[in-house]
């Protein structure tokens, strides 16, 4: 059997023993991966509509009203037709006056699909004792649109954050491989297209075998877009964890503009890392912006 250095290309065989330094641009590329940026954009796009419609649906206030048990007499002072409709039926704003407890009369608005009442009609209003300004007529809603619309809108952010995590979680594992992994060469490298495409280019699954430091043979796989960097060497470099050789990675499957190299000290070299930095900044920035908005809204 060949020794490990003889199995590898010259650009990798001088790789230093772990732990190694992983350049920041490489960290960015590994964590964002193939789907991270697309997932973050999709998540952000969906969340814009969630915030817009959420401001008209008031899910938290509706929940508070639905659990309130305090009732006050109310009278409708005005009924206005809005510009919104649900199932082709117009939504109406019902402005009313009510008297919570022994306090002064207060005014509030609620919405119904279709006109249910008339001006001057006397009804009952449900309100929250600790927040008497939060009130709604029985049989109406604080929202222009029904709450179930939010469930549909959340489909897009959920798909987006899932794609982001699909890149982030394996990226954390691959970061560990770059820093602590043992280097060896791939045996019997083969590829096949997956059912996933990016810009009409199918993502490929690269399957390979490798021998660990004890001579045992293991099988691994990596997914990447077709690239000339994979398959251009007699033995593609593979990283695996000595503690668990079932965790492995084709080095050239990392989505970089130029394949990783090794300097004279055996540390990783990343060439042309500006694109990786920009992608990571956009991806993580979009995610953090919406989590910050959520923190402001709910806390």
C-alpha positions as CSV (number, residue, x, y, z in Angstrom):
1,X,0.0,0.0,0.0
2,X,1.2,3.5,-0.8
3,X,2.1,5.9,2.0
4,X,-0.2,8.8,2.5
5,X,2.0,11.5,0.9
6,X,2.4,9.4,-2.2
7,X,-1.4,9.2,-2.6
8,X,-1.9,13.0,-2.6
9,X,-1.3,15.9,-4.9
10,X,1.7,18.1,-4.2
11,X,-0.5,21.1,-3.2
12,X,-1.9,19.2,-0.2
13,X,0.7,16.6,0.9
14,X,2.5,19.2,3.1
15,X,-0.6,19.8,5.2
16,X,0.3,20.4,8.8
17,X,-0.9,18.2,11.6
18,X,-4.0,19.3,13.4
19,X,-5.1,21.7,14.8
20,X,-4.7,24.0,11.8
21,X,-5.6,27.6,11.1
22,X,-8.6,28.0,8.8
23,X,-8.6,31.4,6.9
24,X,-11.6,33.5,7.6
25,X,-12.8,33.6,3.9
26,X,-12.7,29.8,4.0
27,X,-14.8,29.7,7.1
28,X,-17.3,32.0,5.4
29,X,-17.5,29.8,2.2
30,X,-17.8,26.6,4.2
31,X,-20.6,27.9,6.5
32,X,-22.7,29.5,3.7
33,X,-22.1,26.6,1.3
34,X,-24.1,26.1,-1.9
35,X,-27.6,26.9,-0.5
36,X,-26.9,29.3,2.3
37,X,-27.1,32.6,0.4
38,X,-30.2,31.5,-1.6
39,X,-31.9,30.3,1.6
40,X,-31.1,33.6,3.4
41,X,-32.5,35.7,0.5
42,X,-35.6,33.5,0.3
43,X,-36.1,33.7,4.0
44,X,-35.7,37.5,4.0
45,X,-38.1,37.9,1.1
46,X,-40.8,35.8,2.8
47,X,-40.3,37.7,6.1
48,X,-41.0,41.0,4.5
49,X,-44.5,39.9,3.7
50,X,-44.9,38.3,7.2
51,X,-44.1,41.7,8.8
52,X,-46.3,43.6,6.4
53,X,-49.4,41.4,6.8
54,X,-48.6,40.7,10.4
55,X,-49.0,44.4,11.2
56,X,-52.6,44.1,9.8
57,X,-53.4,40.7,11.3
58,X,-52.3,41.4,15.0
59,X,-52.0,37.8,16.0
60,X,-50.9,38.5,19.5
61,X,-53.6,41.0,20.2
62,X,-56.2,38.7,18.7
63,X,-55.0,35.9,21.0
64,X,-55.3,38.2,24.0
65,X,-58.8,39.2,23.0
66,X,-59.8,35.5,22.4
67,X,-58.8,34.7,26.0
68,X,-60.4,37.8,27.6
69,X,-63.6,37.3,29.6
70,X,-64.5,40.9,30.5
71,X,-67.5,42.3,28.6
72,X,-68.6,45.9,28.2
73,X,-71.6,47.5,26.5
74,X,-70.8,49.1,23.1
75,X,-72.4,51.0,20.3
76,X,-71.3,51.3,16.7
77,X,-70.5,54.9,15.8
78,X,-69.4,54.3,12.2
79,X,-69.0,51.6,9.6
80,X,-66.4,52.0,6.7
81,X,-65.7,49.8,3.7
82,X,-62.0,49.1,3.4
83,X,-60.1,48.4,0.2
84,X,-59.5,44.8,1.3
85,X,-61.5,41.7,0.6
86,X,-61.5,38.0,1.6
87,X,-62.9,35.4,-0.8
88,X,-64.2,38.3,-2.9
89,X,-66.2,39.7,0.0
90,X,-65.4,43.2,1.2
91,X,-63.9,43.8,4.6
92,X,-65.6,46.5,6.8
93,X,-64.1,48.5,9.6
94,X,-66.5,48.9,12.5
95,X,-65.7,51.9,14.8
96,X,-67.4,51.6,18.2
97,X,-67.6,53.2,21.6
98,X,-67.6,51.1,24.8
99,X,-67.5,51.7,28.5
100,X,-64.9,49.5,30.3
101,X,-65.8,49.1,34.0
102,X,-66.2,52.4,35.8
103,X,-63.8,54.2,33.5
104,X,-64.7,56.8,30.8
105,X,-65.9,55.7,27.4
106,X,-63.3,54.6,24.9
107,X,-63.2,54.2,21.2
108,X,-61.8,51.3,19.1
109,X,-62.1,49.6,15.7
110,X,-62.6,46.0,14.6
111,X,-63.2,44.3,11.3
112,X,-65.7,41.9,9.7
113,X,-65.9,40.2,6.3
114,X,-69.1,41.7,4.9
115,X,-71.3,44.2,6.7
116,X,-72.8,42.5,9.8
117,X,-74.1,45.5,11.7
118,X,-75.5,49.0,11.3
119,X,-74.5,52.4,12.7
120,X,-76.0,53.0,16.1
121,X,-76.5,49.3,16.9
122,X,-75.8,48.2,20.5
123,X,-73.6,45.2,21.0
124,X,-71.1,43.7,23.5
125,X,-67.4,44.3,23.4
126,X,-64.7,42.1,24.8
127,X,-61.7,43.8,26.3
128,X,-58.5,43.1,28.2
129,X,-58.8,44.4,31.8
130,X,-55.1,45.3,32.0
131,X,-55.2,47.0,28.6
132,X,-58.7,48.5,28.3
133,X,-57.8,50.1,24.9
134,X,-57.5,46.6,23.5
135,X,-61.1,45.7,22.7
136,X,-63.2,44.0,20.0
137,X,-66.9,43.5,19.3
138,X,-68.2,39.9,19.8
139,X,-68.1,38.2,16.4
140,X,-65.5,40.5,14.8
141,X,-61.7,40.6,14.6
142,X,-58.9,43.1,15.2
143,X,-57.4,42.0,11.9
144,X,-58.2,43.1,8.4
145,X,-57.2,39.6,7.2
146,X,-57.9,36.2,8.9
147,X,-55.0,34.8,11.0
148,X,-54.6,31.7,8.8
149,X,-53.1,33.8,6.1
150,X,-50.0,34.1,8.3
151,X,-49.6,30.3,8.2
152,X,-49.4,30.5,4.4
153,X,-46.9,33.4,4.5
154,X,-44.7,31.5,6.9
155,X,-44.1,28.8,4.3
156,X,-41.6,30.9,2.4
157,X,-39.4,31.9,5.5
158,X,-39.5,28.3,6.7
159,X,-38.3,27.0,3.3
160,X,-35.6,29.7,3.3
161,X,-34.3,29.1,6.8
162,X,-34.3,25.3,6.1
163,X,-32.0,25.9,3.1
164,X,-29.8,28.1,5.2
165,X,-29.5,25.5,7.9
166,X,-28.9,22.7,5.2
167,X,-25.7,24.6,4.5
168,X,-24.8,25.9,7.9
169,X,-25.0,22.6,9.9
170,X,-22.8,20.5,7.5
171,X,-20.6,23.6,7.3
172,X,-19.9,23.5,11.0
173,X,-18.9,19.8,10.6
174,X,-16.7,20.6,7.6
175,X,-15.0,23.4,9.6
176,X,-14.1,20.8,12.1
177,X,-12.6,18.6,9.4
178,X,-10.5,21.4,8.0
179,X,-9.1,22.2,11.4
180,X,-8.7,18.7,12.9
181,X,-9.1,16.2,10.0
182,X,-6.6,13.7,8.9
183,X,-5.6,14.0,5.2
184,X,-5.6,11.0,2.8
185,X,-6.5,10.3,-0.8
186,X,-9.7,9.3,-2.5
187,X,-10.1,5.8,-4.0
188,X,-12.6,4.9,-6.7
189,X,-14.1,8.4,-7.1
190,X,-17.4,8.4,-8.9
191,X,-20.1,11.0,-9.4
192,X,-23.9,11.1,-10.1
193,X,-26.4,14.0,-10.5
194,X,-28.8,14.6,-7.7
195,X,-32.4,15.9,-8.1
196,X,-31.3,19.4,-7.0
197,X,-30.2,22.1,-9.4
198,X,-28.8,25.6,-9.0
199,X,-29.3,27.9,-12.1
200,X,-30.2,24.8,-14.1
201,X,-26.9,23.1,-13.2
202,X,-27.4,19.8,-11.3
203,X,-25.7,19.4,-8.0
204,X,-23.5,16.3,-8.2
205,X,-22.9,13.7,-5.5
206,X,-19.3,12.5,-5.4
207,X,-18.8,9.1,-3.8
208,X,-15.4,7.8,-2.8
209,X,-13.4,5.4,-0.7
210,X,-10.4,6.1,1.4
211,X,-8.0,4.4,3.8
212,X,-7.6,5.8,7.3
213,X,-4.3,5.8,9.3
214,X,-4.9,2.2,10.4
215,X,-5.4,1.0,6.8
216,X,-9.1,0.4,7.2
217,X,-11.2,1.3,4.1
218,X,-14.2,3.7,4.5
219,X,-16.8,5.2,2.1
220,X,-17.7,8.8,2.0
221,X,-19.6,11.3,-0.2
222,X,-19.7,15.0,-0.8
223,X,-22.1,17.2,-2.8
224,X,-20.9,20.0,-5.1
225,X,-21.6,21.7,-8.4
226,X,-19.7,20.3,-11.3
227,X,-16.1,21.7,-11.2
228,X,-12.8,20.9,-12.9
229,X,-11.2,20.8,-9.5
230,X,-12.9,17.5,-8.8
231,X,-11.4,14.6,-10.8
232,X,-8.3,16.5,-12.1
233,X,-5.9,14.6,-9.8
234,X,-4.9,11.0,-9.6
235,X,-6.1,10.9,-6.0
236,X,-8.4,13.7,-4.8
237,X,-7.5,14.9,-1.2
238,X,-9.9,13.7,1.5
239,X,-10.2,14.9,5.1
240,X,-11.6,12.5,7.8
241,X,-11.9,12.6,11.6
242,X,-9.6,10.0,13.1
243,X,-12.0,9.6,16.0
244,X,-14.8,8.9,13.5
245,X,-13.7,8.1,9.9
246,X,-17.3,7.9,8.8
247,X,-17.2,11.8,8.8
248,X,-15.2,12.8,5.8
249,X,-15.0,15.5,3.1
250,X,-13.6,15.9,-0.4
251,X,-11.4,19.1,0.0
252,X,-12.3,20.3,-3.5
253,X,-16.0,20.0,-2.9
254,X,-15.9,23.2,-0.8
255,X,-17.5,26.0,-3.0
256,X,-14.5,28.2,-3.6
257,X,-13.4,30.3,-6.6
258,X,-10.0,28.5,-6.4
259,X,-9.2,25.2,-4.7
260,X,-7.5,25.4,-1.2
261,X,-3.8,25.1,-1.2
262,X,-1.1,24.7,1.5
263,X,1.7,27.1,2.3
264,X,5.3,26.2,3.3
265,X,4.2,25.9,6.9
266,X,1.4,23.4,6.0
267,X,-1.4,25.8,6.7
268,X,-4.4,26.4,4.4
269,X,-4.2,29.1,1.7
270,X,-7.4,30.7,0.4
271,X,-7.1,32.6,-2.9
272,X,-9.7,35.2,-3.9
273,X,-11.7,35.3,-0.7
274,X,-13.6,38.5,-1.3
275,X,-16.6,36.8,-2.9
276,X,-16.9,34.4,0.0
277,X,-16.8,37.3,2.5
278,X,-19.5,39.2,0.6
279,X,-21.8,36.2,0.4
280,X,-21.4,35.4,4.1
281,X,-22.0,39.0,5.0
282,X,-25.3,39.2,3.0
283,X,-26.5,35.8,4.2
284,X,-25.9,36.2,7.9
285,X,-26.9,39.9,7.7
286,X,-30.3,39.1,6.2
287,X,-31.0,36.4,8.9
288,X,-29.9,38.6,11.8
289,X,-31.9,41.7,10.6
290,X,-35.1,39.7,10.8
291,X,-34.3,38.1,14.1
292,X,-33.5,41.6,15.5
293,X,-36.9,42.9,14.2
294,X,-38.6,39.9,15.8
295,X,-36.8,40.7,19.1
296,X,-38.0,44.4,18.9
297,X,-41.6,43.3,18.1
298,X,-42.1,40.7,20.7
299,X,-39.8,41.9,23.6
